[in-house]
Amino acid sequence: LVHGTYIICENEDGMYIIDQHAAAERINYEKYFTEMKKVKHDTTALLVPIKIELPTDEAIRLKHNIGVLLDMGFEIEEFGINSIIVKAHPTWLLKNYEQEQTRKIIEVILQKEKDFSIVKFNEKIATMLSCKMAIKANMNITIEEMESLINDLRKCDNPFNCPHGRPTIIFYSNYD
């Protein structure tokens, strides 16, 4: 691991420099986007519901767009004037980050435009969550975590770029 950010690998063809954050983003993005495209989502019931309070204007906008959350697999109830409680969420939310991720999804819903596209919405959510939940630069990870990251990256449909377009891998041939 170089500078706590780049994984250096080699094979018979040459050397690879892998940006651990960009690679983790790509892996997360494809996982989230695949899950979000499903018509029926597996859900997890919460022992302690998540309470989310919003300013009045946002609470009204969310109530008008609550179907988006319900379609994603959230179970939500109104709780007072400007609050909701989340009783269940889709299983693809990252464990221990359920509240943070739910709030981020609500933020995107509140920015919903008149010409709403579920595909664009899913892409935006998947991109946002993939970045927030990815390994950060300067995080030292173990050899086993590096190997797991590389193996997961190999399984991606597009292993070469993160969702924002940054390269995940730079290759230098033996000649280079």
CNS distance restraints for C-alpha pairs under 8 A (distance, minus, plus):
assign (resid   1 and name CA) (resid   5 and name CA) 6.50 0.50 0.50
assign (resid   1 and name CA) (resid   6 and name CA) 5.47 0.50 0.50
assign (resid   1 and name CA) (resid   7 and name CA) 4.76 0.50 0.50
assign (resid   1 and name CA) (resid   8 and name CA) 6.61 0.50 0.50
assign (resid   1 and name CA) (resid 140 and name CA) 7.44 0.50 0.50
assign (resid   2 and name CA) (resid   6 and name CA) 5.01 0.50 0.50
assign (resid   2 and name CA) (resid   7 and name CA) 6.45 0.50 0.50
assign (resid   2 and name CA) (resid   8 and name CA) 7.52 0.50 0.50
assign (resid   3 and name CA) (resid 138 and name CA) 6.36 0.50 0.50
assign (resid   4 and name CA) (resid 137 and name CA) 6.31 0.50 0.50
assign (resid   4 and name CA) (resid 138 and name CA) 4.02 0.50 0.50
assign (resid   4 and name CA) (resid 139 and name CA) 5.46 0.50 0.50
assign (resid   4 and name CA) (resid 140 and name CA) 5.11 0.50 0.50
assign (resid   4 and name CA) (resid 141 and name CA) 7.92 0.50 0.50
assign (resid   5 and name CA) (resid  19 and name CA) 6.02 0.50 0.50
assign (resid   5 and name CA) (resid  20 and name CA) 5.77 0.50 0.50
assign (resid   5 and name CA) (resid  21 and name CA) 7.22 0.50 0.50
assign (resid   5 and name CA) (resid 136 and name CA) 7.79 0.50 0.50
assign (resid   5 and name CA) (resid 137 and name CA) 4.79 0.50 0.50
assign (resid   5 and name CA) (resid 138 and name CA) 5.22 0.50 0.50
assign (resid   5 and name CA) (resid 139 and name CA) 6.86 0.50 0.50
assign (resid   5 and name CA) (resid 140 and name CA) 7.59 0.50 0.50
assign (resid   6 and name CA) (resid  17 and name CA) 6.21 0.50 0.50
assign (resid   6 and name CA) (resid  18 and name CA) 5.40 0.50 0.50
assign (resid   6 and name CA) (resid  19 and name CA) 4.77 0.50 0.50
assign (resid   6 and name CA) (resid  20 and name CA) 5.93 0.50 0.50
assign (resid   7 and name CA) (resid  16 and name CA) 7.99 0.50 0.50
assign (resid   7 and name CA) (resid  17 and name CA) 5.76 0.50 0.50
assign (resid   7 and name CA) (resid  18 and name CA) 4.98 0.50 0.50
assign (resid   7 and name CA) (resid  19 and name CA) 6.51 0.50 0.50
assign (resid   7 and name CA) (resid  20 and name CA) 6.67 0.50 0.50
assign (resid   7 and name CA) (resid 146 and name CA) 7.37 0.50 0.50
assign (resid   8 and name CA) (resid  15 and name CA) 7.14 0.50 0.50
assign (resid   8 and name CA) (resid  16 and name CA) 5.77 0.50 0.50
assign (resid   8 and name CA) (resid  17 and name CA) 4.80 0.50 0.50
assign (resid   8 and name CA) (resid  18 and name CA) 6.42 0.50 0.50
assign (resid   9 and name CA) (resid  15 and name CA) 5.73 0.50 0.50
assign (resid   9 and name CA) (resid  16 and name CA) 5.05 0.50 0.50
assign (resid   9 and name CA) (resid  17 and name CA) 6.53 0.50 0.50
assign (resid   9 and name CA) (resid  18 and name CA) 7.88 0.50 0.50
assign (resid  10 and name CA) (resid  14 and name CA) 5.65 0.50 0.50
assign (resid  10 and name CA) (resid  15 and name CA) 4.32 0.50 0.50
assign (resid  10 and name CA) (resid  16 and name CA) 5.90 0.50 0.50
assign (resid  11 and name CA) (resid  15 and name CA) 6.62 0.50 0.50
assign (resid  13 and name CA) (resid 173 and name CA) 5.81 0.50 0.50
assign (resid  13 and name CA) (resid 174 and name CA) 6.05 0.50 0.50
assign (resid  14 and name CA) (resid 171 and name CA) 7.19 0.50 0.50
assign (resid  14 and name CA) (resid 172 and name CA) 5.68 0.50 0.50
assign (resid  14 and name CA) (resid 173 and name CA) 4.21 0.50 0.50
assign (resid  14 and name CA) (resid 174 and name CA) 4.49 0.50 0.50
assign (resid  14 and name CA) (resid 175 and name CA) 7.96 0.50 0.50
assign (resid  15 and name CA) (resid 171 and name CA) 5.86 0.50 0.50
assign (resid  15 and name CA) (resid 172 and name CA) 5.17 0.50 0.50
assign (resid  15 and name CA) (resid 173 and name CA) 6.33 0.50 0.50
assign (resid  15 and name CA) (resid 174 and name CA) 7.22 0.50 0.50
assign (resid  16 and name CA) (resid 169 and name CA) 6.44 0.50 0.50
assign (resid  16 and name CA) (resid 170 and name CA) 5.66 0.50 0.50
assign (resid  16 and name CA) (resid 171 and name CA) 4.61 0.50 0.50
assign (resid  16 and name CA) (resid 172 and name CA) 6.36 0.50 0.50
assign (resid  17 and name CA) (resid 169 and name CA) 5.59 0.50 0.50
assign (resid  17 and name CA) (resid 170 and name CA) 5.08 0.50 0.50
assign (resid  17 and name CA) (resid 171 and name CA) 6.47 0.50 0.50
assign (resid  18 and name CA) (resid  23 and name CA) 7.06 0.50 0.50
assign (resid  18 and name CA) (resid 168 and name CA) 5.60 0.50 0.50
assign (resid  18 and name CA) (resid 169 and name CA) 4.55 0.50 0.50
assign (resid  18 and name CA) (resid 170 and name CA) 6.54 0.50 0.50
assign (resid  19 and name CA) (resid  23 and name CA) 5.99 0.50 0.50
assign (resid  19 and name CA) (resid 167 and name CA) 7.74 0.50 0.50
assign (resid  19 and name CA) (resid 168 and name CA) 5.24 0.50 0.50
assign (resid  19 and name CA) (resid 169 and name CA) 6.50 0.50 0.50
assign (resid  20 and name CA) (resid  24 and name CA) 6.03 0.50 0.50
assign (resid  20 and name CA) (resid 135 and name CA) 6.73 0.50 0.50
assign (resid  20 and name CA) (resid 136 and name CA) 7.53 0.50 0.50
assign (resid  20 and name CA) (resid 137 and name CA) 7.06 0.50 0.50
assign (resid  20 and name CA) (resid 149 and name CA) 7.79 0.50 0.50
assign (resid  20 and name CA) (resid 168 and name CA) 7.50 0.50 0.50
assign (resid  21 and name CA) (resid  25 and name CA) 6.10 0.50 0.50
assign (resid  21 and name CA) (resid 134 and name CA) 6.00 0.50 0.50
assign (resid  21 and name CA) (resid 135 and name CA) 5.14 0.50 0.50
assign (resid  21 and name CA) (resid 136 and name CA) 5.26 0.50 0.50
assign (resid  21 and name CA) (resid 137 and name CA) 5.85 0.50 0.50
assign (resid  22 and name CA) (resid  26 and name CA) 6.28 0.50 0.50
assign (resid  22 and name CA) (resid 134 and name CA) 8.00 0.50 0.50
assign (resid  22 and name CA) (resid 161 and name CA) 7.21 0.50 0.50
assign (resid  22 and name CA) (resid 162 and name CA) 5.10 0.50 0.50
assign (resid  22 and name CA) (resid 166 and name CA) 6.93 0.50 0.50
assign (resid  22 and name CA) (resid 167 and name CA) 7.06 0.50 0.50
assign (resid  22 and name CA) (resid 168 and name CA) 5.10 0.50 0.50
assign (resid  23 and name CA) (resid  27 and name CA) 6.33 0.50 0.50
assign (resid  23 and name CA) (resid 149 and name CA) 7.36 0.50 0.50
assign (resid  23 and name CA) (resid 150 and name CA) 7.99 0.50 0.50
assign (resid  23 and name CA) (resid 153 and name CA) 6.45 0.50 0.50
assign (resid  23 and name CA) (resid 159 and name CA) 7.43 0.50 0.50
assign (resid  23 and name CA) (resid 161 and name CA) 7.65 0.50 0.50
assign (resid  23 and name CA) (resid 162 and name CA) 6.47 0.50 0.50
assign (resid  23 and name CA) (resid 168 and name CA) 5.09 0.50 0.50
assign (resid  23 and name CA) (resid 169 and name CA) 7.85 0.50 0.50
assign (resid  24 and name CA) (resid  28 and name CA) 6.05 0.50 0.50
assign (resid  24 and name CA) (resid 130 and name CA) 7.67 0.50 0.50
assign (resid  24 and name CA) (resid 134 and name CA) 5.18 0.50 0.50
assign (resid  24 and name CA) (resid 135 and name CA) 6.11 0.50 0.50
assign (resid  24 and name CA) (resid 149 and name CA) 6.87 0.50 0.50
assign (resid  24 and name CA) (resid 153 and name CA) 7.77 0.50 0.50
assign (resid  25 and name CA) (resid  29 and name CA) 5.89 0.50 0.50
assign (resid  25 and name CA) (resid 127 and name CA) 7.88 0.50 0.50
assign (resid  25 and name CA) (resid 130 and name CA) 4.91 0.50 0.50
assign (resid  25 and name CA) (resid 131 and name CA) 5.32 0.50 0.50
assign (resid  25 and name CA) (resid 133 and name CA) 7.77 0.50 0.50
assign (resid  25 and name CA) (resid 134 and name CA) 5.36 0.50 0.50
assign (resid  25 and name CA) (resid 135 and name CA) 7.90 0.50 0.50
assign (resid  25 and name CA) (resid 162 and name CA) 5.78 0.50 0.50
assign (resid  25 and name CA) (resid 163 and name CA) 6.99 0.50 0.50
assign (resid  26 and name CA) (resid  30 and name CA) 6.26 0.50 0.50
assign (resid  26 and name CA) (resid 130 and name CA) 7.25 0.50 0.50
assign (resid  26 and name CA) (resid 153 and name CA) 7.45 0.50 0.50
assign (resid  26 and name CA) (resid 156 and name CA) 7.58 0.50 0.50
assign (resid  26 and name CA) (resid 158 and name CA) 7.80 0.50 0.50
assign (resid  26 and name CA) (resid 159 and name CA) 6.84 0.50 0.50
assign (resid  26 and name CA) (resid 161 and name CA) 6.84 0.50 0.50
assign (resid  26 and name CA) (resid 162 and name CA) 4.64 0.50 0.50
assign (resid  26 and name CA) (resid 163 and name CA) 6.04 0.50 0.50
assign (resid  26 and name CA) (resid 168 and name CA) 7.97 0.50 0.50
assign (resid  27 and name CA) (resid  31 and name CA) 6.33 0.50 0.50
assign (resid  27 and name CA) (resid 130 and name CA) 7.85 0.50 0.50
assign (resid  27 and name CA) (resid 152 and name CA) 6.57 0.50 0.50
assign (resid  27 and name CA) (resid 153 and name CA) 5.97 0.50 0.50
assign (resid  27 and name CA) (resid 156 and name CA) 6.50 0.50 0.50
assign (resid  27 and name CA) (resid 159 and name CA) 7.98 0.50 0.50
assign (resid  28 and name CA) (resid  32 and name CA) 6.04 0.50 0.50
assign (resid  28 and name CA) (resid 126 and name CA) 7.75 0.50 0.50
assign (resid  28 and name CA) (resid 129 and name CA) 7.79 0.50 0.50
assign (resid  28 and name CA) (resid 130 and name CA) 4.78 0.50 0.50
assign (resid  28 and name CA) (resid 131 and name CA) 7.94 0.50 0.50
assign (resid  28 and name CA) (resid 133 and name CA) 7.76 0.50 0.50
assign (resid  28 and name CA) (resid 134 and name CA) 7.15 0.50 0.50
assign (resid  29 and name CA) (resid  33 and name CA) 5.89 0.50 0.50
assign (resid  29 and name CA) (resid 126 and name CA) 5.20 0.50 0.50
assign (resid  29 and name CA) (resid 127 and name CA) 5.75 0.50 0.50
assign (resid  29 and name CA) (resid 129 and name CA) 7.53 0.50 0.50
assign (resid  29 and name CA) (resid 130 and name CA) 4.94 0.50 0.50
assign (resid  29 and name CA) (resid 163 and name CA) 6.82 0.50 0.50
assign (resid  30 and name CA) (resid  34 and name CA) 5.94 0.50 0.50
assign (resid  30 and name CA) (resid 126 and name CA) 7.73 0.50 0.50
assign (resid  30 and name CA) (resid 156 and name CA) 6.95 0.50 0.50
assign (resid  30 and name CA) (resid 157 and name CA) 7.81 0.50 0.50
assign (resid  31 and name CA) (resid  35 and name CA) 6.26 0.50 0.50
assign (resid  32 and name CA) (resid  36 and name CA) 6.03 0.50 0.50
assign (resid  32 and name CA) (resid  92 and name CA) 6.90 0.50 0.50
assign (resid  32 and name CA) (resid 126 and name CA) 5.24 0.50 0.50
assign (resid  32 and name CA) (resid 129 and name CA) 7.88 0.50 0.50
assign (resid  32 and name CA) (resid 130 and name CA) 7.42 0.50 0.50
assign (resid  33 and name CA) (resid  37 and name CA) 6.26 0.50 0.50
assign (resid  33 and name CA) (resid 122 and name CA) 6.39 0.50 0.50
assign (resid  33 and name CA) (resid 123 and name CA) 6.53 0.50 0.50
assign (resid  33 and name CA) (resid 126 and name CA) 5.37 0.50 0.50
assign (resid  34 and name CA) (resid  38 and name CA) 7.00 0.50 0.50
assign (resid  35 and name CA) (resid  41 and name CA) 7.56 0.50 0.50
assign (resid  35 and name CA) (resid  92 and name CA) 6.91 0.50 0.50
assign (resid  36 and name CA) (resid  41 and name CA) 7.88 0.50 0.50
assign (resid  36 and name CA) (resid  72 and name CA) 6.89 0.50 0.50
assign (resid  36 and name CA) (resid 122 and name CA) 6.36 0.50 0.50
assign (resid  37 and name CA) (resid 122 and name CA) 7.47 0.50 0.50
assign (resid  39 and name CA) (resid  71 and name CA) 7.87 0.50 0.50
assign (resid  40 and name CA) (resid  73 and name CA) 7.47 0.50 0.50
assign (resid  41 and name CA) (resid  72 and name CA) 6.63 0.50 0.50
assign (resid  41 and name CA) (resid  73 and name CA) 5.41 0.50 0.50
assign (resid  41 and name CA) (resid  90 and name CA) 6.11 0.50 0.50
assign (resid  41 and name CA) (resid  91 and name CA) 7.68 0.50 0.50
assign (resid  42 and name CA) (resid  73 and name CA) 7.05 0.50 0.50
assign (resid  42 and name CA) (resid  90 and name CA) 5.70 0.50 0.50
assign (resid  42 and name CA) (resid  91 and name CA) 5.71 0.50 0.50
assign (resid  43 and name CA) (resid  73 and name CA) 6.08 0.50 0.50
assign (resid  43 and name CA) (resid  74 and name CA) 7.41 0.50 0.50
assign (resid  43 and name CA) (resid  88 and name CA) 6.29 0.50 0.50
assign (resid  43 and name CA) (resid  89 and name CA) 5.31 0.50 0.50
assign (resid  43 and name CA) (resid  90 and name CA) 4.21 0.50 0.50
assign (resid  43 and name CA) (resid  91 and name CA) 4.97 0.50 0.50
assign (resid  44 and name CA) (resid  88 and name CA) 5.34 0.50 0.50
assign (resid  44 and name CA) (resid  89 and name CA) 5.48 0.50 0.50
assign (resid  44 and name CA) (resid  90 and name CA) 6.13 0.50 0.50
assign (resid  44 and name CA) (resid  91 and name CA) 5.60 0.50 0.50
assign (resid  45 and name CA) (resid  87 and name CA) 5.96 0.50 0.50
assign (resid  45 and name CA) (resid  88 and name CA) 4.15 0.50 0.50
assign (resid  45 and name CA) (resid  89 and name CA) 6.70 0.50 0.50
assign (resid  46 and name CA) (resid  50 and name CA) 7.98 0.50 0.50
assign (resid  46 and name CA) (resid  86 and name CA) 7.96 0.50 0.50
assign (resid  46 and name CA) (resid  87 and name CA) 5.49 0.50 0.50
assign (resid  46 and name CA) (resid  88 and name CA) 5.46 0.50 0.50
assign (resid  46 and name CA) (resid  89 and name CA) 7.80 0.50 0.50
assign (resid  47 and name CA) (resid  87 and name CA) 7.95 0.50 0.50
assign (resid  48 and name CA) (resid  87 and name CA) 7.61 0.50 0.50
assign (resid  49 and name CA) (resid  85 and name CA) 5.93 0.50 0.50
assign (resid  49 and name CA) (resid  86 and name CA) 5.34 0.50 0.50
assign (resid  49 and name CA) (resid  87 and name CA) 4.84 0.50 0.50
assign (resid  49 and name CA) (resid  88 and name CA) 7.61 0.50 0.50
assign (resid  50 and name CA) (resid  85 and name CA) 5.38 0.50 0.50
assign (resid  50 and name CA) (resid  86 and name CA) 5.00 0.50 0.50
assign (resid  50 and name CA) (resid  87 and name CA) 6.89 0.50 0.50
assign (resid  50 and name CA) (resid  99 and name CA) 6.52 0.50 0.50
assign (resid  51 and name CA) (resid  83 and name CA) 6.93 0.50 0.50
assign (resid  51 and name CA) (resid  84 and name CA) 5.88 0.50 0.50
assign (resid  51 and name CA) (resid  85 and name CA) 4.45 0.50 0.50
assign (resid  51 and name CA) (resid  86 and name CA) 6.49 0.50 0.50
assign (resid  52 and name CA) (resid  83 and name CA) 5.54 0.50 0.50
assign (resid  52 and name CA) (resid  84 and name CA) 5.42 0.50 0.50
assign (resid  52 and name CA) (resid  85 and name CA) 6.21 0.50 0.50
assign (resid  52 and name CA) (resid  86 and name CA) 7.93 0.50 0.50
assign (resid  52 and name CA) (resid 103 and name CA) 7.79 0.50 0.50
assign (resid  53 and name CA) (resid  82 and name CA) 5.85 0.50 0.50
assign (resid  53 and name CA) (resid  83 and name CA) 4.29 0.50 0.50
assign (resid  53 and name CA) (resid  84 and name CA) 6.62 0.50 0.50
assign (resid  54 and name CA) (resid  58 and name CA) 5.96 0.50 0.50
assign (resid  54 and name CA) (resid  59 and name CA) 5.47 0.50 0.50
assign (resid  54 and name CA) (resid  82 and name CA) 5.52 0.50 0.50
assign (resid  54 and name CA) (resid  83 and name CA) 6.09 0.50 0.50
assign (resid  55 and name CA) (resid  59 and name CA) 6.11 0.50 0.50
assign (resid  55 and name CA) (resid  82 and name CA) 6.52 0.50 0.50
assign (resid  56 and name CA) (resid  60 and name CA) 6.25 0.50 0.50
assign (resid  56 and name CA) (resid  82 and name CA) 5.77 0.50 0.50
assign (resid  57 and name CA) (resid  61 and name CA) 6.34 0.50 0.50
assign (resid  58 and name CA) (resid  62 and name CA) 5.99 0.50 0.50
assign (resid  58 and name CA) (resid 110 and name CA) 6.71 0.50 0.50
assign (resid  59 and name CA) (resid  63 and name CA) 6.17 0.50 0.50
assign (resid  59 and name CA) (resid  82 and name CA) 5.36 0.50 0.50
assign (resid  59 and name CA) (resid  83 and name CA) 7.13 0.50 0.50
assign (resid  60 and name CA) (resid  64 and name CA) 6.45 0.50 0.50
assign (resid  60 and name CA) (resid  82 and name CA) 7.97 0.50 0.50
assign (resid  61 and name CA) (resid  65 and name CA) 6.40 0.50 0.50
assign (resid  61 and name CA) (resid 110 and name CA) 6.39 0.50 0.50
assign (resid  62 and name CA) (resid  66 and name CA) 5.62 0.50 0.50
assign (resid  62 and name CA) (resid 106 and name CA) 7.58 0.50 0.50
assign (resid  62 and name CA) (resid 109 and name CA) 7.19 0.50 0.50
assign (resid  62 and name CA) (resid 110 and name CA) 6.30 0.50 0.50
assign (resid  65 and name CA) (resid  69 and name CA) 7.73 0.50 0.50
assign (resid  65 and name CA) (resid 109 and name CA) 7.16 0.50 0.50
assign (resid  66 and name CA) (resid  70 and name CA) 6.39 0.50 0.50
assign (resid  67 and name CA) (resid  71 and name CA) 5.92 0.50 0.50
assign (resid  68 and name CA) (resid  72 and name CA) 6.39 0.50 0.50
assign (resid  68 and name CA) (resid 109 and name CA) 7.67 0.50 0.50
assign (resid  69 and name CA) (resid  73 and name CA) 6.65 0.50 0.50
assign (resid  69 and name CA) (resid  74 and name CA) 5.54 0.50 0.50
assign (resid  69 and name CA) (resid  75 and name CA) 7.98 0.50 0.50
assign (resid  70 and name CA) (resid  74 and name CA) 4.97 0.50 0.50
assign (resid  70 and name CA) (resid  75 and name CA) 6.25 0.50 0.50
assign (resid  70 and name CA) (resid  76 and name CA) 7.39 0.50 0.50
assign (resid  72 and name CA) (resid  90 and name CA) 6.79 0.50 0.50
assign (resid  73 and name CA) (resid  88 and name CA) 7.60 0.50 0.50
assign (resid  73 and name CA) (resid  89 and name CA) 5.80 0.50 0.50
assign (resid  73 and name CA) (resid  90 and name CA) 5.04 0.50 0.50
assign (resid  74 and name CA) (resid  86 and name CA) 6.93 0.50 0.50
assign (resid  74 and name CA) (resid  87 and name CA) 7.52 0.50 0.50
assign (resid  74 and name CA) (resid  88 and name CA) 5.41 0.50 0.50
assign (resid  74 and name CA) (resid  89 and name CA) 4.34 0.50 0.50
assign (resid  74 and name CA) (resid  90 and name CA) 6.15 0.50 0.50
assign (resid  75 and name CA) (resid  86 and name CA) 5.85 0.50 0.50
assign (resid  75 and name CA) (resid  87 and name CA) 5.34 0.50 0.50
assign (resid  75 and name CA) (resid  88 and name CA) 4.82 0.50 0.50
assign (resid  75 and name CA) (resid  89 and name CA) 6.42 0.50 0.50
assign (resid  76 and name CA) (resid  84 and name CA) 6.63 0.50 0.50
assign (resid  76 and name CA) (resid  85 and name CA) 5.68 0.50 0.50
assign (resid  76 and name CA) (resid  86 and name CA) 4.60 0.50 0.50
assign (resid  76 and name CA) (resid  87 and name CA) 5.94 0.50 0.50
assign (resid  76 and name CA) (resid  88 and name CA) 7.32 0.50 0.50
assign (resid  77 and name CA) (resid  84 and name CA) 5.58 0.50 0.50
assign (resid  77 and name CA) (resid  85 and name CA) 5.47 0.50 0.50
assign (resid  77 and name CA) (resid  86 and name CA) 6.74 0.50 0.50
assign (resid  77 and name CA) (resid  87 and name CA) 7.75 0.50 0.50
assign (resid  78 and name CA) (resid  82 and name CA) 7.97 0.50 0.50
assign (resid  78 and name CA) (resid  83 and name CA) 6.12 0.50 0.50
assign (resid  78 and name CA) (resid  84 and name CA) 4.41 0.50 0.50
assign (resid  78 and name CA) (resid  85 and name CA) 6.41 0.50 0.50
assign (resid  79 and name CA) (resid  83 and name CA) 5.01 0.50 0.50
assign (resid  79 and name CA) (resid  84 and name CA) 4.76 0.50 0.50
assign (resid  79 and name CA) (resid  85 and name CA) 6.12 0.50 0.50
assign (resid  80 and name CA) (resid  84 and name CA) 7.44 0.50 0.50
assign (resid  89 and name CA) (resid  93 and name CA) 7.42 0.50 0.50
assign (resid  89 and name CA) (resid  98 and name CA) 7.92 0.50 0.50
assign (resid  93 and name CA) (resid  97 and name CA) 7.26 0.50 0.50
assign (resid  93 and name CA) (resid  98 and name CA) 5.89 0.50 0.50
assign (resid  93 and name CA) (resid 101 and name CA) 6.99 0.50 0.50
assign (resid  94 and name CA) (resid  98 and name CA) 6.26 0.50 0.50
assign (resid  94 and name CA) (resid 101 and name CA) 7.89 0.50 0.50
assign (resid  94 and name CA) (resid 133 and name CA) 7.80 0.50 0.50
assign (resid  97 and name CA) (resid 101 and name CA) 6.00 0.50 0.50
assign (resid  98 and name CA) (resid 102 and name CA) 5.94 0.50 0.50
assign (resid  99 and name CA) (resid 103 and name CA) 6.17 0.50 0.50
assign (resid 100 and name CA) (resid 104 and name CA) 6.31 0.50 0.50
assign (resid 101 and name CA) (resid 105 and name CA) 6.21 0.50 0.50
assign (resid 101 and name CA) (resid 129 and name CA) 6.96 0.50 0.50
assign (resid 102 and name CA) (resid 106 and name CA) 6.21 0.50 0.50
assign (resid 103 and name CA) (resid 107 and name CA) 6.22 0.50 0.50
assign (resid 104 and name CA) (resid 108 and name CA) 6.51 0.50 0.50
assign (resid 104 and name CA) (resid 129 and name CA) 7.95 0.50 0.50
assign (resid 105 and name CA) (resid 109 and name CA) 6.31 0.50 0.50
assign (resid 105 and name CA) (resid 125 and name CA) 6.45 0.50 0.50
assign (resid 106 and name CA) (resid 110 and name CA) 6.13 0.50 0.50
assign (resid 107 and name CA) (resid 111 and name CA) 6.58 0.50 0.50
assign (resid 108 and name CA) (resid 112 and name CA) 6.60 0.50 0.50
assign (resid 108 and name CA) (resid 121 and name CA) 7.91 0.50 0.50
assign (resid 108 and name CA) (resid 124 and name CA) 7.88 0.50 0.50
assign (resid 108 and name CA) (resid 125 and name CA) 7.26 0.50 0.50
assign (resid 112 and name CA) (resid 116 and name CA) 6.44 0.50 0.50
assign (resid 116 and name CA) (resid 120 and name CA) 7.95 0.50 0.50
assign (resid 116 and name CA) (resid 121 and name CA) 7.59 0.50 0.50
assign (resid 117 and name CA) (resid 121 and name CA) 6.09 0.50 0.50
assign (resid 118 and name CA) (resid 122 and name CA) 5.96 0.50 0.50
assign (resid 119 and name CA) (resid 123 and name CA) 6.18 0.50 0.50
assign (resid 120 and name CA) (resid 124 and name CA) 6.10 0.50 0.50
assign (resid 121 and name CA) (resid 125 and name CA) 6.19 0.50 0.50
assign (resid 122 and name CA) (resid 126 and name CA) 5.94 0.50 0.50
assign (resid 123 and name CA) (resid 127 and name CA) 5.95 0.50 0.50
assign (resid 124 and name CA) (resid 128 and name CA) 6.06 0.50 0.50
assign (resid 125 and name CA) (resid 129 and name CA) 6.02 0.50 0.50
assign (resid 126 and name CA) (resid 130 and name CA) 5.82 0.50 0.50
assign (resid 127 and name CA) (resid 131 and name CA) 6.32 0.50 0.50
assign (resid 127 and name CA) (resid 163 and name CA) 6.00 0.50 0.50
assign (resid 127 and name CA) (resid 164 and name CA) 7.68 0.50 0.50
assign (resid 128 and name CA) (resid 132 and name CA) 6.32 0.50 0.50
assign (resid 129 and name CA) (resid 133 and name CA) 5.95 0.50 0.50
assign (resid 130 and name CA) (resid 134 and name CA) 5.94 0.50 0.50
assign (resid 135 and name CA) (resid 139 and name CA) 6.89 0.50 0.50
assign (resid 141 and name CA) (resid 145 and name CA) 5.98 0.50 0.50
assign (resid 141 and name CA) (resid 146 and name CA) 6.65 0.50 0.50
assign (resid 142 and name CA) (resid 146 and name CA) 6.23 0.50 0.50
assign (resid 143 and name CA) (resid 147 and name CA) 6.16 0.50 0.50
assign (resid 144 and name CA) (resid 148 and name CA) 6.13 0.50 0.50
assign (resid 145 and name CA) (resid 149 and name CA) 6.05 0.50 0.50
assign (resid 146 and name CA) (resid 150 and name CA) 6.18 0.50 0.50
assign (resid 147 and name CA) (resid 151 and name CA) 6.10 0.50 0.50
assign (resid 148 and name CA) (resid 152 and name CA) 6.06 0.50 0.50
assign (resid 149 and name CA) (resid 153 and name CA) 6.05 0.50 0.50
assign (resid 150 and name CA) (resid 154 and name CA) 6.24 0.50 0.50
assign (resid 151 and name CA) (resid 155 and name CA) 6.76 0.50 0.50
assign (resid 152 and name CA) (resid 156 and name CA) 6.87 0.50 0.50
assign (resid 153 and name CA) (resid 159 and name CA) 5.59 0.50 0.50
assign (resid 154 and name CA) (resid 159 and name CA) 6.39 0.50 0.50
assign (resid 155 and name CA) (resid 159 and name CA) 7.67 0.50 0.50
assign (resid 159 and name CA) (resid 168 and name CA) 7.02 0.50 0.50
assign (resid 159 and name CA) (resid 169 and name CA) 7.90 0.50 0.50
assign (resid 160 and name CA) (resid 167 and name CA) 5.71 0.50 0.50
assign (resid 160 and name CA) (resid 168 and name CA) 5.23 0.50 0.50
assign (resid 160 and name CA) (resid 169 and name CA) 5.76 0.50 0.50
assign (resid 161 and name CA) (resid 165 and name CA) 5.27 0.50 0.50
assign (resid 161 and name CA) (resid 166 and name CA) 5.30 0.50 0.50
assign (resid 161 and name CA) (resid 167 and name CA) 4.35 0.50 0.50
assign (resid 161 and name CA) (resid 168 and name CA) 5.04 0.50 0.50
assign (resid 161 and name CA) (resid 169 and name CA) 7.55 0.50 0.50
assign (resid 162 and name CA) (resid 166 and name CA) 5.38 0.50 0.50
assign (resid 162 and name CA) (resid 167 and name CA) 6.34 0.50 0.50
assign (resid 162 and name CA) (resid 168 and name CA) 6.16 0.50 0.50
assign (resid 172 and name CA) (resid 176 and name CA) 5.58 0.50 0.50
